[in-house]
């Protein structure tokens, strides 16, 4: 891109990989014994998220907050969609087609004293210079000095990761020693090989930050990467995963040899046996008939 990227972020080749975060299965493991009567469906951890307040000045930050996770990223990288997907909401965070429309801090309450914070998108070409100054005056001090802030989720379009502004934000936030979790969004638009290559490249690019920075693929459209992100953010916020909800199957699984309706099964079996006996009796009464010779035959 022709910019002076810092060495710690531009050493793609030969750098050690950042630690991988294990994926967690979407469904709990069912017991292997027969029959299986229930399936457990985990509920989204952040499904109770609700809009709390929009903050335009640092003095208006909610004093009751004890833990916050901020979402930052370039405009149109999929930040609002990622928040909506994690919260299992359709329009919790407003998805704007106009870059830079979100220009304040939007707080979403998850639990008592715990919040998601949607930061203004950066790099918006259509926003006026005055708005960019507001971004610098509001977001910069927030990231540098907000004590309840536990970490930043940095949203990057997986097709265009580690832009100049992404790197600037990482440089800005890294001295706080608070964690950064990178979501490489819109991963569904890449092939599996491209996904693997981009994931490796970005991990190598931030490897010198060590465990402070983790990276994963994410797709709001395909609902992939949700469990991995939930694992990271619930740990930051000290939120326990929601208990799985047991749902009975639509049809009970039968034991070996068991009939769903024994009386109906008995009637059907008796009817089948009677029909077979009748066919046998009819065949016994009919005399044997010699087969007529075919055309051109001698007739015996």
Secondary structure, DSSP 8 states (H G I E B T S, - for coil): --S---HHHH--TT-----------SB----SSS---EEEE---TTTT-EEEEEESSGGGS-TT-SEEEEEEEBTTSSHHHHHHHHHT-SSSS---SSTT---SEEEEEEETTEEEEE---B--TTS-HHHHHHHHHHHHHHHHH-TTEEEEEEEEETTS-S-HHHHHHHHHHHTT--EEEEEEE-GGGS-HHHHHHHHHHHHHHTGGGGGGEEEEE-BTTTTBSHHHHHHHHHHHHT------EEEE-SS----TT--SSHHHHHHHHHHHHHHHHHHHHHHHHS--------TT----
